[in-house]
Amino acid sequence: MPEILEFINDFLPLFNLRDKRTHKLSLTLPLLPLTSLPLSDLSPLKILFKKSSSSLPNFSSLPLTDQQCTLTDSKPRTIRFRLSELCRQGQPHLARQLFDTIPQPSTVLWNTIIIGFVCNNMPHEAISFYSRLKHVGSSVCDQYTYSSVLKACAETKLIRVGKAVHCHILRSGIHPSRIVSNSLLNMYSATCLTLNNGSECDLVERVFRTMRKRNVVAWNTIFSWYVKRKTFSEAVRCFVMMMKLGIKPTVVSFINVFPAVSEIGDVRVADVLYGLLVKLGNAYVNDMFVVSAAIVMYAELGCVDFATRIFENTCERNTEIWNSMISGYIQNNFPLKAVDLFLEAVEAEDAVTTDDVTFVSALMATSQLQHLEFAQQLHACLIKKYRDSQVISLNAMIATYSRCNHVGDSFKVFNGMKERDIVSWNTMVSALVQNGLDDEALMLVYEMQKLGVAIDDITITILLSAASNLRDREIGKQTHAYLLRHNIQFEGMESYLIDMYAKSNMIREAQAIFQSNFTNDKDQATWNAMIAGNTQNGLIEQSFVVFKDMLEQNVKPNAVTLASILPSCSQSGSIAIGKQLHCFAIRNLFENNVYVVSALVDMYSKSGIIDYAESVFLKSTEKNSVTYTNMILGYGQHGMGRKALTLFYSLRQNGLEPDAVTFVAVLSACSYTGLVDEGLQIFELMGKEYGIQPSAEHYACVVDMLGRVGRLNEAHNFAKQLGVEGNVLGIWGSLLAACRVHRNFELGKIVSSKLLELEGSDEISGYHVLLSNIYAEEGNWQSVDDVRRGMRKMGLSKEIGCSWIDTSGYPHCFVSKDKKHPQFCMIYDMLEYLTINMKDVGYKPKLELIEEWIYGIEE
């Protein structure tokens, strides 16, 4: 943006806003009373009329031509005065009936009715009345006629009617005045925004270029147009051009261009523009609309300190300024400051009127803090202050209770709402999904349909998330079919569908959706969903292929991409690729991203490089419970039980709470390292101190923990005491494995009989193989034969183990009796050589397992 940089270089010396030592902005804002927006920046209708105390147009104050000036004399009983009075009183239809009694109405009277309809929010009637004027043809349209009807076209978004009026202006032979030109510009900017046709959108720029004399109103409109079109650089360039042409900006100029500066993300441009604002004087810098826009701009740029200084130095604050500052704190992750400022606004001496936006912002901050007590206080305040609370506030209340893990209170608020919109339904459904109540969310969507509430794209995304969580392919397919039937399309739709199908074990359907987009405009979310889906379904090589294609399409990976591809490195043994991705994260400043750090810790620990995992963990400045859980699990897998316990107890010291998965990790670590008493103590603390109800995974960890150290009877009694809740394959399977290790064959038979009674045990070959091994070690070969024969009859086969080694950056995978490796002959020769050497040094195999091995060969 060379023009912007040139503008900065030209103007920056004029504003000594930064301290030369600290390079921080330092200025004292002058304290003067608030000034209103200048009339030159108002719309054409606001130029025509000044608002009276009743907020209705005062038609007697119209700026009229010489021919019309007689109407402004002190003769209030003219027909025009009567028509204006009726419109001002909100009775434009009565004014029209009176107008119909006039035999030959003048252009001024036609204009009065048209403007009356527009000012009473009846733009369609205004357009219809203009059409009648053109059809009758008894009067000639003037600039006020066209300006008024163009305003009506802008409000109704009827571009075809607007184009027709534009044609009338061209055919009339009247050279468009500034008012008409500005009205044309405003009409096209309002009507072309919803169009995807590029040629239609160019109309705004074409009208702007054909204007011979552009005043500041035209420039302000084009700034706003570029911001709406998200061409933010163009908006700033136009501002620079206006300054070079010597046109003095108004407060609206700054209000319109500030959002473009925040989107560009250049603090230097923001400093120069705000410095220019200060240079222009008190009327600019103390305008409350400008103050609010400046706070928002600096907050979005991350300069929350300077936004705070602007807020503190402003001489007068309205509700919008308070709301802007509170939202700025929330946006920059300062929820506590946002809550403090909200309380200050409530207690302010100048009796600031807090509105729904203020309460919604406070609720957003409370949800970030997950502070239930304060959320309840806000709810009580909302009920006291507004007996009939607005829907937007109650929707935020539902979301806040959900974030505080009190979805029951969310449903109470939802159930008590007298009026609900689609946002209310979506917020409640989303709250249920986020709290793991996916079935209840589906039932609520069904209730929506019964009541005739239209499902929108937000509802669809929530439904797809619920289907993903439930791994319910039928719900997912039905939702997809609904999308197709109703031709619903929204941003990110492909990523939601890919994620749903991948998690429902329908990876081929996910790949088909991914490949159906033949264009090269796939966004990051779509690529990330496909990479994660392949990884979750064990398609490791395909994950790397998609990742490579992503790079070839010049789509830059983000933190989610790295968190999705790193698990593939540990599963495939590709340590070298994992290290390269780690380097990429460092170069692109992702090394402190909590998701990337968690994935790196998991990848290094599962790859056997626990030192690297520990180094990444310790150097990270941001950690969450997932990061701690991965590190605890890594310590446990590498036999570092004491370190795992120390890390677990440090969670609360760092302001974090362990979740159910964290307890699975620490209990597993205790099990791996034989820290039984410590593990049992943590298990007792789950419910008492942390309020977490143990699940089947936690019970299985306890049984495995006791079984590993030989406390088999204690483990058996623990499993029996669980009752129906303990009828889980993992619990009894862990106990059966312990019976085999400690050669307690009698208890093993009891456990195996219980295990085989459970649902699903006939589909898992591992437990049958384990029972066969117990019989083999006991020497009961007949029972071994019966178990193996039963497995063949059920179509079960032993799952083949796999191991690999990474040499020269390439992983080599091996399975038993494998002959697929290109160098398998050399490998088996080396294996035979090592076997001979093992015998020479005195190694002796366990002869009692020879016959079991023979049974395995026969299969």
N, C-alpha and C positions, 0 to 999 in steps of 0.2 A: 504494500500500500504506500507507494512513494509520495502521493499527494498528501496523505495524512501525516507522514513523517516530516514532509516539508512544512506543513502547517504547524506541527509541533515546534520545529526549529525556529520558525518565524515568531511564534507567540510566546514560547516558554521564557525567553529573557524578560518579557514584560511582567511576568508574575513570579515574584520571588516567594514562592509558596513553600519551598523545602529548606530546612536547616542544612547548611553546607556540611556540618559535621555528621549529623545523623541521617540526612537524606530523607527525613520524614516531613510530611505536610504539616505546616504549623501556621495557622491563621486564626484571627479572632473575628468572628462574624459580627457585623454591626447590628445593633438592636433597634429596629424600627417597626412600626405597626404593619400588620398584614395589608397588602394591596391586592386587589382583585385582578382577574385576568383582563388585559386590555381588549377593548371592543374589536380591534383589528384582527384578533385571532379567533373570533367567534364565527360560527357558521353564517351563511348569507341571511338566514332568517333571523338570527340573533342580531345581525347588523340592522335589519329592517325594524326590529322591535326591541324596546327595552322592557324588561320584566317589571310588572307592577308588584305591589306587596302581596297580592293574591296569587303570584306565580303564574298568572295568565297574561297573554300579550295585551299590551295597551295599544290598540290600533290607532289611537289619536296621535301617537308620536311617530308615525311613519315619515321617513325622509322623502318628500315628494318633489316632483318637477314643478316648474313655474306654473304650468297649466293646472296643477293639482293643489297649489298652495292655498287656494281659497278654502279648502276643506280643513285646514289647520287653524283657521281663524276661530274666534270664540263664538261659534255658531253650532252648539252641540246637537241641535235638533235636525241635522241633515240626515238623509237616508243612509249615507256612508257611516255616520256616527252610530246610527241605530244598529246597523249590521255588525259593526265592530264590537258594540256593547254585547250583543247576543253571543257572539263568538267568544268574547272574553268571559262570559258567564257560563261557558261550557254548553251552549245550545246552538251548535252550527247548523243543525237540521232546521231549526226554527228560523235561523237567519236565511237559509236557502229558500224556505217557503215564502218569506218576505221578499227575497230577491226575485222569485218567480212572478211576483205581481208587478214588477217594474217593466214597462213596455220596451224600452230601449236602454238597457244598462250599459254603462261606460266600462272601459277597460279597468278603471280603478275599482269598480264594484265587483267585477269578475275576480280580480286579484284578492279583494277582501275575503271573498268566500273561499277561494283556493287556500289562501294562507290560514284562514280560520280552521279549515279541515286539518291542515298539516300541524298546526299548533295544538290541536285537540287529539293528536295521535290517531288520525283517521286518514292515512295517506292514500288508501285505495279510493276513498270518496273524492279526495283532491284530484287524483288522476282522472276519475270518471267525469268530474266537473270540467276539467281542462278539455277532455275529449268533446264534451258538449259545446264548449266555447269554439273549438275548431270546426265543429260541424255546423253551428249556426252561422259563424263567419260575420256576425254583425259588428264585432269589435276587433281591433288589432292587438295582438299580444305584444307586450313590451318586455324589458329586461327583468322586471319584477315577476311577471307571469312565468317566464321560463325558469328563473331562479327558484321559484316556489315549487313548481311541478318537478323540477330535477331533484329537489330535496325529498319530495314524496317518492320518487323512483329509487333514490338511495335507501330510504327506509324500508321499502318493500322488496328490494333486491331484484327488481324487474328490469333486467338489462335491455330486453327488447323494447320495452316502452321508453327507456332512457335513450336508446339509439334513435327511436322515432322522434322524440323531442329534439334531439341533436339535429336531425335532418330538417325539422321545422325551422330551427334557428338558422341553418345554412340557407334554406330556401327563402327565408323572410328578407334576406338582403341586409339585415341589420348587423352591423359589425359588433361582435360580442364584447360587452363591457367586462371589466375585471370581475364584477359580481357574477355574471353568467359564466365566464371562463372558470372561475373558482368553483362554481356549482357543478359544472361539467366534470371537473377534475374530481370533486368529492363524490359525484354520482358513480363514475367509473371505478374509483378506488373502493367504493362500498359494494358494487355489484360484481366486479370481476374477481373478487377474492376467492369465491367459492368455485370458480371455473378452473378446469385443468387445461383448457385450450390456451396454448402459448400466444396465439395471435390475438385472442380476446384480452389477455392480460397486458399485451403491449399497448392497448388503447390508452391506458393511463399515461404512459410515457409519451405517446404521440400527442395527446392533448397538451401535456406539459410543454413539449418542445415547440408546439405551434403558437403558444401564447407569446404575444409580442412583448408585453410588459408583465412581468411576474412580481407581484408584491410578496410580502412575507407569509401571507396566508397560503399562497400557492406552494411556496417552499415547505411550509409546515405540513401540508397535505402530502407532498411527495416523500417527506421524511417518514411519515406515518405509513405510507403505502409500502415503502421498502422494508420497514420493520415487520409489517404484516406478512409480506412475502418471504421473510427471513433472509433477505439479501442485505445483511447488516452493513457490510463494507460500503455498499452503494449509498446507504443513508448517510454515513459519515462523510463520504466523498462529496455528496451534495451539500452538506453543511459547510464543508471547507469552501466549495465553489461559491455558495451564497455569501460567505464572509469576504471572499476575494472580490466579489461584485459590489461590495460596500453596502449591502442590505443589512440593516441592524436586526439581530434576532430578537424574538420576544420570549416570554417565559414558556410559551407553548413550544417554541423551537427546541428548547432544552428538554422539556418534558418528552417530546417525541424522539429526540436523538439519544437520550440517555440509555434506553433499553438496547439500542444498537451497540453502544460502546460496551455495555456489560456482556453482550453476547460475543463480541470480538475478543474480549478478554485482555485488552491492553490497558493497563493502569495508567500509562503515560498519557494516552488520549483522554482518559477520564480526568486526570489532574489538570490538563490544559483547558478542557471545557469547563470544569468547575472554577478554575482560575479566571476564565473569561466571564463567567457568571458573576463572580465577586467583583471584577473590574467594572461591570456594568452598573453596579450600584445596589442600594438597599432595596429598592422596589423589586429587584430580581431575586436577590439572595434570601430575602425574608418571605417570599411568596410560598405559601404552605404547600401548593401543588409541586413546586420545584423542590422544596425540602424533602417531601415524600419520595419524589422520583430520584433525587440524589442519594438518599439513604438506601433505596432499593438497588441502585446501580453499584454503589461501593460494597454493599453486602453480597451481591452476586459475584463481584470480583474477588471476594474473600478479604477485603479490607474492612473488616468489621470494626476495627478501632477507629478508623476515620469516619465511618458511618455513625458511630457512637458520638464522636465529637461534633458532628453536624447536628445530631439530635439534641445534644446537651446545650449547644450554643444558639439554637433557634429561639426567638423571642416569644413565639406563640405556637401552640401545638393543638392540632385538631385530632379527631379519631384516626384519620388515615395515617398521620405521622406516627402515632403510637403503634398502630397496627404494622406499619412498615418496619419499624425498629424491632418489634417483637418477632416478626417473621424473619428478619435478618439474623437474629440470634439463633433461631431454630434452624435456618438454612446452613449456618456455620457450626452446627453441633454445639451450641451453648444453651441447652434447654433450661438450665438452672437460672441463667441470666434472663432468659425469656420469662420465666415464672416470676422472678423478682420484679421485672419491669411491668408485668401485668398487674401485680399487686400494687405497684406504685401508681399505675393508671387508675385503678379502682379507688385509691385513697387520695388522688390528686386534689389540691385545693381549688383548682379552676373547674372542678366538676366536669371532667372529661366524660363524654357519653360513650361508654363501651357498647359496641354493637355485636352482632353475631360473629363477624370476622375476628373480633378480639377474643371472644370465647373459644372459637375454633382454634385460633393460634395457641391459646393457653392449653387447650386440650391436647394439641399436637405435642407441645413441650412435655406435658404430663405423661403422655404415652411413651415418649422417648425415655423419660426417667423411670417409667413403670411404677409410678408412685400412686398406689391405690387410694390411700387416705385423702390425698389432695384432689384426686379425680372425684371422689365422693363429695368433697366440699364444693368443688366447681358445679357438680350436678345440683346440689342443694341451692347454690347461689343462682343457678339458671332457673330453677323452679320458682324461687322467691321473686326474682326480678321480672321474669317473663312467665306468666302463668301458662300462656299458650306459646311454648317455645317454638322457634322456627325449625323447620325440618333440617336445615343445614347443621344447626347446633346439635340436634339429637343424633344425626348421623355420625358426627364427630364423637359424641358420647359413646355410641355403640363401639366405634373403633378403639376408643381409649380403654374401655373396660376389657375389650378383647386383648389388647397389648399387655394389660395388667394381669392376664391369665384368669379373668373372671368373666368367662363367656356367658355364664348364667345371668349376670347382671346386664350384659349386653342384650340378651334376649328379653329381659324384663323391660328395658327401655324400648326396644323394638315393638314388643307386644302392646305397650301402652301408648304408642303413637296414634294420635287421631288421624293424622294424614301421613302417607308414605309416598315417596317417589321411587323411581328406579334405583337411585343411589342408595336409598334406605335398604332395599332388598339386597342389592349387591354387597353392601357393607356387612349385613348380617350373614349372608351366605359365606362371604370371605372370612368372617370371624370364626365361623364353624370349621371351615377348612383349615385355617391357621392353627386351631386348637385341636386338630386331629379328629374332629367329628364330621368325617366326610359323608357318612351315610345320612346324618341329620341334614347336612347341606343339600344333598340330593333331594331329600323329602321337601325341603323348603322351596327349592326350585320347582318341584312338582306343584306345590301350593301356589307359587307365582302364576304358573300356567293356568291353573284352575280359576284363578281370580282375574285372568285376562291381562296380567301385567306383561308387557312386551319384553322379551329377552333381547339384550343388546350384546355388543362385543365384549364388554366387561364380564357379563354373566357367562359368556362362552369360555373366556380364559379361566374363570373360577371352576367351571365344570370340568375343563380339561385337566386342571390341577388336581381336582378331587379324583378323577379317573386315574391319573398318574399315581397318586398316593395309594389308592385301593388296588392298583394293578388290575383294574376292571376293564377288560378290552371291550365288553359290550357297551358300557356307558360311553367309553371313548368313541367307539364307532358310531353310536347314535348321535353323539354331539357333532361329530364330523359330518354325518349325513344332514343334520339340521343346518349346518353351515352352508352346505352345497345347495340344499333346497331353497333356502332364503337368500342365497347369493350374498352372504355376509363376508366381508373382507375387512381386515384391520391390520395395522402394523404389528409385525411379530407373530402373525398367525402360524406361519410355517414352523417356527421354533417351538410353539406350544404343541402343535400336532406331532412333531418329531419326538419331543420329550415324552408325550403320552404314549405313543406307540412303542418307543424303545423300552420304557419302564413296564409295559404290558407284555414284554417278550414277543413283540411283533416288529422285529428289527427290519424285516424286508419291507413292510409297509412304510416304516420311517424312512428307509433309504429311497423308496419310490417317490415319496413327497419331496425329499431333498433333491433328487435327480430330475423331478418334473419341472423345476425352475431352471430352464436352460440358459437363462441370461446370466450375466456376470455381476448382477446387482444384489447378490445374497448379502445380508447384513451380518454383523458379528454374531448376533444371537443365534441365527440359523446355523452358521458354521459350528458354533460352540455346542449347540444341542446335538448335532450329528456326531461330533467327536465324543461327547460324553455318552451318547447312546451306544456307540460302538464299544467303548471301554466297558460300560456296564454289562454288555452282553458278551464279553470275552473276545470281541473281534479286535484284537490289539493291532494287528498289521493294518487293518482297515482304518483304524483311528489315525495311524501315522500317515496313511495315504491321503485322508481327508485334510489332515493338518498341512501336508505338503501342498495340496491343491489350493488351500487357503492362502498360503504364502505366495504361490504362483499367480493368484488373482489379485495380488497386492492389497489384500485385506490384512491389516495389522492386528496381530493377536493382542488381546487384553488380559486382564487378571483372570477372568473367568476361563479364557482359553487355556491358560497355563494350568489352572486348577483342574481342568478337565483332562488334559493330556498327560500330566505328570503321573497319575496312577497307572497308565499304560507302561510307563518306563519300569516301574517296580514289578509289574506282572510279567513283562517280557525279559527282564534282566538287562535292559538297555541302560546301564548306568551312565555310559558316555553321553547318550542323548539327554538324560536327565540333568547331567552337569551343564550341557550346552543350554538347556532351557533355563537353568539357574542363572547362567551368565546373561542370557537375554533379559531375565527379570531384573537383574542388577543394572544393566545398561538402560533399561526403560523405567527405572525407579519403581518397580513392583516388589522389591525385596522386602518391604515392610507392609505390603498388603496382607491382611489377615488370612485371606483365602489362599493366596500363594504360599505364605509361610506354612500354613497347616498342611498343604499338599506336599511341600518340600520335606517337612519333617516326616510325614508318612512315607514318602518315596525313599528317603535315605535310610530310615529305620528298617523298612521291609527289604531293602537291598543289602542289609547287613553292615551299613556304614553308619553306626550309631553316633560316632564322633561328629560326623558332618551334620546329622540331624540335631544333635545337641547344640552345635555351634550356631545353626540357623535359628534355633529356638531362643537361645540366649541373646543373640544380636537383634532380634526383632523388637521393635518399639511398640508394636500393637499385637495383642494376643486376645483370643476369646476362649471359650470353654472347649471348642473343637481343637484348637492348637494344643491346649494342655492335655486333652484326651489322647491325641496322637502321640505326644511325647511320653505320657505315662505308659501307653501300650507298647511303645518302642522300648522303653526301659524294661518292661516286663518280659518281652520277647527275647531280650538279650541278657536275662538273668540279673538285672539290676533292680531287685525288688525294693531295697531301701530307698534308692533314689526316686522310684515311682511313688512311694509313700510320702516322702518329703515334698515332692512336687504336688501331690494331691492335697496335702494339708496347707500348702501355700496359696491355694486357689482363693480362699476367702480373704487372705491377707492382701491380695491384689484386687479386691473388689469384684470377684467373679463367683458365681455359684455353680457347683457341679450339677450336671443333669444325669439322666438315667444311663446314658452311654458312657459317661465318665466313670460311673460306679462299675459298669461291666469291665472297663479297662483296668481299673485298680484292683478289682477282685481277681481278674485274670492274672495280673502281675503277681499278686500274692499266691495264686495257685501255682504259677510257673516256678516261683522261687521258694516255695514251702513255708511261707509266712502265714500259717493257718490262723493262729490266734489274732494277729493283726487284721487279717481278712474278715474273720467273724465279728470283730469289733466294728469294723467299717460297715458290715452288713447290718448290724444292729442300729447304727447311727442313721441309716438311710431314712427310715420312717420317723424316728424320734426327733432327730435334729434337722434333717433336710426336707422332711415331708414328702419323700418320694416313695411311692408304692412299688415294692419289688415285683419284677416280672419273671417270666420263665427263664430268660437269659441270666438273671441274677441267681435264681435257684440252681441253675445248671452249674454256674461258677462255684457255688458253695459245695455242691456235691462233688465236683471235680477236685476242688481244693482238699476236701477231706479224703477223697479216694486216693489222691496222689501220695499222701503220707501214710497210707495203710489203715486209716480209721474207717474201715468199710462198714462196720455195723452202725456207727454213728451216721455215716452218709446214707445208709439204707433207711434208718429210722427217720431221718430228716425228710427223705423223699416220700416215705409213707405218710408222714404227718401233713403233707401238703394236700392230700386228698385229691379231689377232681382237678384242682389247680395244678397239681403235679403230674398230670397225665400228659406229659410232653416227651417226645422222643429224645430231645437233647439231654434231659435230666437223667433218664434211665440208661441212655447210651453211654454217658460219661461214667456212670456207676459200673456198667458192664465192662468197659475198658479197664477200669481200676481193678476189677475182680480178676481179669486176665493177667495184669501186671503183677499182682500180689498172689497169684495162683490160688485164689479162693474159689475153687470150682463149684462147690455146693451153692454158695451165694450167687455165683454167676449163673447157674441154671435157674434159680428163682427169679433173678433179675431178667434173664432172657425170656422166660415165659411171660413175665409182665410186659416186657418190651414188645413182644410179638402180638400181644393183645391190642396194643394201641393202634389207632387209625393211621395209616400211611406207612407203617413199618414194612409192609410187604412190597413197598416200592423203592426201598433203600437197600442196596446190596451190602453196604458197609457193616450193618449190624449182623447180617447173616454170616459174613466172612469172620467177624469178630467171634461169634458163637462157635463157628467151625474151628477157629484157632484154639479156643478154650478146650474143646473136645480133643483136639490133636495133642495139646500139651498134657492133657489128662491120660492120653493113650487110648481114648475111646474112638477107634477108627470107624466103627459101624455108625456111630452118631455123626461123625464127620461126613461119611458117605451120604447119609440121609439128608444132612443140611445142604450139601453140594447138589445133590440130585433135586432137592426141592427148589434150589435157586435156578437150576436149568429149566425146570418145569414152569416156573414163573417168568422166565425170560430175563433173569437178572444175571449180570456179570460183574466181576470185580473191577472197580475203577482203577485204571492204570495210573500209577504215580509218575511224576515228571520232575526232572531236575535239569538245570542248565548252568553253563559257565560262560562268562563274557571274556573273550580274548580279542584284542585289537579292535575293540568297539563293536564286535559282532557277537550276538548271543548264540550259543550252540545248545540245542535242546536234546535231551535223552529220555527214553523210556525203556522199560525192560524188553530185552530181545529185539531192540530197534535195529533195522537194517536200511533205514531211509537216509541216514547221514552219508554224504559223499565219501567220507573217509572211514566208514565203519570197519573195513578190514584192518586198517592200522590200529583202530581203537581196540578191537577185540584181541589183536596180537599183543598189545600193551597190557590189556586186562589179564591175559593168560600169563604173561611174564610176571606181573605183580602178584598173581595168585601163587605162583611157584615160590616167589620170594617170601610171601606171607607164611607158607608152610615151613620154609627153611628157618624162620625166626620163631617157630613154635605156635603159630595160630592154629586153633582147632575149632571147627564149626560145631554148632549144637546139633548133635545127631538126632535128638528127639524131634526136630523140626524137618528132618529130611523127607519123611513121607508126606508131610503137609505140602512141602515144596513140589513133590511129585504130583500131588493132586492139582496144584496150580498149573503145572505144565500140561496136564491132560486137558484142562479147560481151554 
